């Protein structure tokens, strides 16, 4: 299978297209962004927390390849109910998985991104939503 076809599967493209259902909302109280210096992909993220301090709502704007957009959609689907510690833990797990291999971190829906591990130029795009969320949730 050609490398682009192996990377940009119908599932990845569907996830990327579905990101339109989670638009950035600048009225949400928390904002974060992240940019990959390798590929130039960028994510702007908005969050609202519930009374317990967990994520209640997510909004995203991705200027990224389909892998970055799919990663953002995967993040948005499973972020509600999560804390800063959970987001930071998933980010660390993703960074280790991309750098060292091994098992995917415990975050629902990551399987479509597995082929992108073999494309180091896409690693930064995969990490963007978690990095933007950590930025939004971390004290200044």
Helices and strands as residue ranges (DSSP letters): H 3-7, H 10-18, G 19-21, E 30-35, E 42-49, E 55-63, H 66-79, H 84-100, G 110-118, G 120-122, H 123-137
